Amino acid sequence: MKVDDNRSDQDRRAADAGTRSARTQADQLERSRLSQEKAAHDRDRQAAREARGAAMAERRLALAEQKSREHASKMASEPRKSSMSFSSSTPSTKAAGDAPQRKKKKKPKSAGSDAG
């Protein structure tokens, strides 16, 4: 079946060029839409990852605070050690920050030293 097309060759070429231009523009719009969807998806994934990280950090902080409270409660319930008495402050008594003196070990005499 033959269709009567009264357009000139120039009109047909212009229509074909318009069709190609419309297809190209539609393809560009589709690529742009897909790119925007991908970017939105990536942002959603990043936000979800950050939210999970924040939730885990919050749980760790809550556990640390709970342990700290338990430790403080335990320390408060234990009897306090008596503080040092400062009744006499002679030079022979030790100050609070002094380290205890080490005792020197006596070396046993070797058998060779008796021979001299």
Backbone as CSV, one residue per row, in Angstrom:
resi,resn,N_x,N_y,N_z,CA_x,CA_y,CA_z,C_x,C_y,C_z
1,MET,0.854,-1.162,0.000,0.000,0.000,0.000,0.902,1.227,0.000
2,LYS,0.597,2.107,-0.866,1.405,3.310,-1.018,0.691,4.464,-0.344
3,VAL,1.475,5.236,0.432,0.908,6.375,1.148,1.300,7.630,0.395
4,ASP,0.327,8.473,0.184,0.625,9.730,-0.503,1.298,10.668,0.485
5,ASP,2.502,11.064,0.173,3.256,11.982,1.030,3.559,13.201,0.187
6,ASN,2.839,14.255,0.482,2.964,15.463,-0.320,4.120,16.355,0.138
7,ARG,4.901,15.879,1.128,5.991,16.718,1.609,7.149,16.671,0.635
8,SER,7.908,17.719,0.668,9.099,17.751,-0.179,10.229,17.020,0.538
9,ASP,11.292,16.730,-0.181,12.453,16.074,0.431,13.016,16.894,1.582
10,GLN,12.995,18.176,1.421,13.505,19.065,2.489,12.628,18.944,3.732
11,ASP,11.320,18.854,3.549,10.411,18.701,4.692,10.638,17.354,5.378
12,ARG,10.844,16.298,4.581,11.080,14.970,5.159,12.390,14.966,5.975
13,ARG,13.443,15.566,5.379,14.722,15.622,6.098,14.587,16.420,7.398
14,ALA,13.853,17.509,7.373,13.648,18.325,8.580,12.869,17.532,9.628
15,ALA,11.866,16.755,9.178,11.078,15.941,10.106,11.947,14.842,10.704
16,ASP,12.780,14.202,9.860,13.694,13.166,10.360,14.699,13.751,11.354
17,ALA,15.237,14.908,11.037,16.180,15.565,11.943,15.488,15.907,13.259
18,GLY,14.256,16.363,13.205,13.495,16.672,14.422,13.257,15.423,15.255
19,THR,12.949,14.302,14.554,12.741,13.034,15.252,14.025,12.583,15.940
20,ARG,15.159,12.665,15.212,16.443,12.280,15.810,16.780,13.184,17.001
21,SER,16.532,14.465,16.845,16.806,15.401,17.938,15.941,15.078,19.154
22,ALA,14.675,14.749,18.922,13.779,14.410,20.034,14.244,13.132,20.725
23,ARG,14.682,12.131,19.922,15.188,10.888,20.512,16.436,11.159,21.346
24,THR,17.347,11.962,20.803,18.576,12.294,21.522,18.264,12.996,22.834
25,GLN,17.320,13.942,22.765,16.947,14.663,23.986,16.278,13.722,24.981
26,ALA,15.448,12.794,24.511,14.791,11.818,25.396,15.836,10.915,26.047
27,ASP,16.838,10.493,25.247,17.911,9.661,25.804,18.693,10.418,26.874
28,GLN,18.992,11.674,26.619,19.722,12.486,27.600,18.904,12.650,28.874
29,LEU,17.602,12.898,28.720,16.736,13.034,29.893,16.680,11.727,30.682
30,GLU,16.627,10.604,29.988,16.600,9.304,30.659,17.911,9.066,31.414
31,ARG,19.046,9.366,30.769,20.335,9.208,31.454,20.419,10.124,32.675
32,SER,19.929,11.331,32.533,19.937,12.278,33.647,19.073,11.767,34.793
33,ARG,17.882,11.238,34.430,16.976,10.696,35.456,17.640,9.524,36.179
34,LEU,18.243,8.616,35.418,18.911,7.465,36.028,20.073,7.908,36.916
35,SER,20.809,8.898,36.462,21.925,9.412,37.255,21.426,10.024,38.569
36,GLN,20.335,10.763,38.486,19.771,11.364,39.705,19.237,10.295,40.651
37,GLU,18.618,9.250,40.098,18.129,8.163,40.942,19.290,7.444,41.629
38,LYS,20.368,7.227,40.867,21.544,6.573,41.455,22.130,7.437,42.565
39,ALA,22.227,8.733,42.323,22.767,9.638,43.346,21.882,9.624,44.588
40,ALA,20.562,9.620,44.387,19.648,9.578,45.530,19.796,8.256,46.286
41,HIS,19.935,7.163,45.541,20.120,5.854,46.167,21.424,5.832,46.977
42,ASP,22.494,6.371,46.387,23.779,6.426,47.094,23.686,7.276,48.359
43,ARG,22.983,8.403,48.267,22.804,9.259,49.460,22.006,8.514,50.539
44,ASP,20.981,7.782,50.118,20.191,7.013,51.084,21.043,5.950,51.770
45,ARG,21.870,5.257,50.970,22.737,4.238,51.556,23.731,4.857,52.521
46,GLN,24.302,5.997,52.143,25.265,6.683,53.010,24.587,7.133,54.304
47,ALA,23.386,7.676,54.184,22.657,8.122,55.379,22.331,6.938,56.285
48,ALA,21.950,5.815,55.682,21.653,4.619,56.486,22.906,4.122,57.182
49,ARG,24.031,4.133,56.468,25.304,3.700,57.063,25.685,4.610,58.225
50,GLU,25.540,5.925,58.033,25.856,6.866,59.106,24.919,6.690,60.288
51,ALA,23.638,6.407,60.005,22.676,6.199,61.091,23.038,4.951,61.890
52,ARG,23.439,3.881,61.187,23.854,2.661,61.907,25.088,2.940,62.760
53,GLY,26.039,3.674,62.192,27.246,4.007,62.948,26.932,4.845,64.180
54,ALA,26.023,5.807,64.012,25.633,6.657,65.143,24.919,5.832,66.213
55,ALA,24.072,4.898,65.782,23.356,4.052,66.750,24.337,3.173,67.516
56,MET,25.330,2.629,66.804,26.327,1.796,67.490,27.151,2.638,68.464
57,ALA,27.533,3.834,68.053,28.298,4.713,68.946,27.471,5.070,70.171
58,GLU,26.184,5.299,69.966,25.311,5.631,71.096,25.211,4.453,72.059
59,ARG,25.101,3.227,71.500,25.044,2.048,72.372,26.351,1.877,73.140
60,ARG,27.491,2.096,72.447,28.789,1.983,73.148,28.890,3.014,74.264
61,LEU,28.438,4.240,73.979,28.478,5.288,74.987,27.585,4.933,76.172
62,ALA,26.389,4.408,75.879,25.472,4.023,76.960,26.086,2.919,77.813
63,LEU,26.728,1.934,77.170,27.381,0.863,77.929,28.518,1.408,78.782
64,ALA,29.313,2.314,78.209,30.423,2.899,78.968,29.898,3.690,80.160
65,GLU,28.823,4.441,79.945,28.243,5.202,81.050,27.693,4.268,82.119
66,GLN,27.055,3.164,81.691,26.517,2.208,82.652,27.648,1.574,83.459
67,LYS,28.735,1.191,82.780,29.873,0.609,83.497,30.466,1.618,84.473
68,SER,30.533,2.877,84.049,31.067,3.912,84.916,30.195,4.083,86.157
69,ARG,28.876,4.085,85.946,27.960,4.205,87.098,28.088,3.003,88.024
70,GLU,28.188,1.795,87.433,28.341,0.595,88.259,29.646,0.635,89.040
71,HIS,30.711,1.085,88.390,32.002,1.187,89.067,31.930,2.208,90.202
72,ALA,31.313,3.359,89.931,31.189,4.386,90.974,30.341,3.870,92.132
73,SER,29.278,3.142,91.815,28.420,2.586,92.864,29.192,1.562,93.689
74,LYS,29.969,0.727,93.004,30.765,-0.290,93.702,31.797,0.372,94.605
75,MET,32.467,1.408,94.068,33.472,2.094,94.859,32.835,2.806,96.062
76,ALA,31.639,3.326,95.888,30.968,4.017,96.985,30.514,3.038,98.065
77,SER,30.198,1.813,97.668,29.710,0.849,98.657,30.842,0.171,99.417
78,GLU,32.053,0.189,98.870,33.182,-0.420,99.571,33.616,0.466,100.734
79,PRO,34.062,-0.175,101.839,34.542,0.644,102.971,35.793,1.408,102.562
80,ARG,35.888,2.617,103.045,37.034,3.471,102.701,38.247,3.065,103.506
81,LYS,39.391,3.151,102.857,40.641,2.856,103.552,40.995,4.067,104.413
82,SER,41.596,3.770,105.563,41.949,4.883,106.445,43.077,5.688,105.818
83,SER,43.012,6.982,106.035,44.061,7.844,105.488,45.278,7.790,106.409
84,MET,46.399,8.282,105.926,47.631,8.247,106.711,47.517,9.183,107.913
85,SER,48.159,8.801,108.955,48.154,9.619,110.162,49.393,10.510,110.150
86,PHE,49.194,11.779,110.444,50.306,12.728,110.471,50.572,13.204,111.906
87,SER,50.573,12.252,112.832,50.740,12.632,114.235,52.145,13.150,114.518
88,SER,53.173,12.517,113.965,54.525,13.025,114.184,55.199,13.177,112.835
89,SER,55.748,14.328,112.599,56.380,14.565,111.299,57.883,14.718,111.470
90,THR,58.527,13.625,111.835,59.979,13.629,111.978,60.597,13.227,110.640
91,PRO,61.834,13.590,110.411,62.454,13.249,109.120,62.527,11.751,108.855
92,SER,62.455,10.936,109.881,62.571,9.493,109.675,61.274,8.885,109.132
93,THR,60.151,9.570,109.331,58.886,9.018,108.819,58.779,9.292,107.331
94,LYS,58.123,8.397,106.636,58.001,8.529,105.189,56.878,9.487,104.825
95,ALA,57.072,10.224,103.739,56.009,11.085,103.230,55.056,10.223,102.402
96,ALA,53.905,10.754,102.064,52.872,9.974,101.377,53.332,9.512,99.999
97,GLY,54.140,10.279,99.296,54.508,9.925,97.931,55.800,9.142,97.810
98,ASP,56.495,8.868,98.905,57.777,8.171,98.821,57.580,6.710,98.461
99,ALA,58.461,6.214,97.629,58.409,4.799,97.270,59.096,3.999,98.366
100,PRO,58.656,2.785,98.604,59.310,1.971,99.645,60.732,1.625,99.210
101,GLN,61.621,1.555,100.208,63.026,1.257,99.940,63.166,-0.231,99.633
102,ARG,64.040,-0.561,98.645,64.294,-1.958,98.335,65.363,-2.495,99.281
103,LYS,65.161,-3.736,99.676,66.183,-4.376,100.503,67.176,-5.054,99.571
104,LYS,68.451,-4.881,99.885,69.478,-5.510,99.063,69.635,-6.957,99.492
105,LYS,69.745,-7.811,98.470,69.958,-9.228,98.769,71.439,-9.456,99.032
106,LYS,71.715,-10.295,100.011,73.105,-10.633,100.316,73.552,-11.717,99.358
107,LYS,74.747,-11.501,98.780,75.286,-12.490,97.865,76.052,-13.528,98.676
108,PRO,75.812,-14.768,98.337,76.596,-15.804,99.068,78.057,-15.748,98.630
109,LYS,78.938,-15.967,99.598,80.375,-15.914,99.288,80.743,-17.156,98.472
110,SER,81.555,-16.904,97.479,81.974,-18.042,96.638,83.126,-18.780,97.317
111,ALA,83.324,-20.004,96.941,84.378,-20.849,97.548,85.764,-20.321,97.191
112,GLY,85.933,-19.633,96.093,87.246,-19.128,95.668,87.736,-17.993,96.547
113,SER,86.884,-17.267,97.206,87.326,-16.122,98.010,87.937,-16.578,99.325
114,ASP,87.638,-17.778,99.807,88.204,-18.290,101.059,89.650,-18.760,100.868
115,ALA,90.026,-19.072,99.650,91.343,-19.628,99.386,92.448,-18.574,99.515
116,GLY,92.145,-17.250,99.474,93.145,-16.202,99.506,93.708,-15.935,100.800
